[in-house]
Amino acid sequence: MPALPPLIAVVGPIEPALLTAWVHHYRTLGIERFHLACHFPEHVAPERRHQVQAACRELGIVPAAVSCGPWHEHTNPQLRDALRERAGAGWHLLADSDEFHSYPAPLPEVLAAAERSGTGTVGGLMLDRVAADGALTGFDPQQGLDAAYPLGGFLTHDLLRGDPRKIVLAHSSVAVASGNHRAEGHRPANRPPVVIHHFKWREGVRQDVERRAEHSADGTWKTASPARLAEARRLLDHLQRHGGRIDVDSPRLHLRPVSLATVPDWWAPEATRLVATWRPPTAATGQKEPGSMISSPSS
């Protein structure tokens, strides 16, 4: 069977506690090699930069690169591809620092199946994790992520109209697009997709998204498409109309109790259908929530 892959990731100014939980999660899956780069936008205080790098060192990881500056759309893929080159030939595990993969079988078996498929990829789908009351809150490392964010759903798709699909494993010969969302000519064959527990909706995300919207709109952060700005505006519009929280009671979002320890019974049919039918939003499908007061450009 294939050897376990290295993990490839670009890490931003996340909480050291989340970074620690993330590394422990993947080490539990058997991952031993971590190829990380750190990137910090200009607004990040030196103290936070030092905290993230210190957390890496405490975990026995030395980032291959540390950079500062605007978070252009091309920043992550350039850093990621340099890490992939450094990691060498073979399979690579791709995961953002707020993404916790849950595989249906031991990784060597997943990779063996991927090799038989000939696609050079394994696909996943984001299961967005949210606090019970929808608040954008922090978490207690002693209690864990499940306790802080017990609800899960397809928030990226249902609210942001963003692409919830991800390439979670890719052979070194396969080029992967920005955001790890797809690999041209290498559509994953695995069904259902791998569960990606997405712990983005935490304390500080609103400020991050406001900054992303502002800098994408004025061109300070370069982007190749209007999608990044449109998705940011959709989230900010939703938070504005729901008192700064995600509306966990919305039937449209259909958030349900989930856990890192188990795959939901509904995952296979719903996730498979979403992967098969997802298309970018258009003017016909709508760019904003009903009742929205903030217009968003087409993505």
PyMOL commands that set and color helices and strands:
alter all, ss='L'
color gray80, all
select helices_A, chain A and resi 16-28+46-58+75-87+107-117+145-148+155-158+178-180+205-218+227-241+267-277
alter helices_A, ss='H'
color red, helices_A
select strands_A, chain A and resi 7-11+34-40+65-68+91-94+99-102+121-130+151-153+165-171+194-198+256-257
alter strands_A, ss='S'
color yellow, strands_A
deselect
rebuild
show_as cartoon
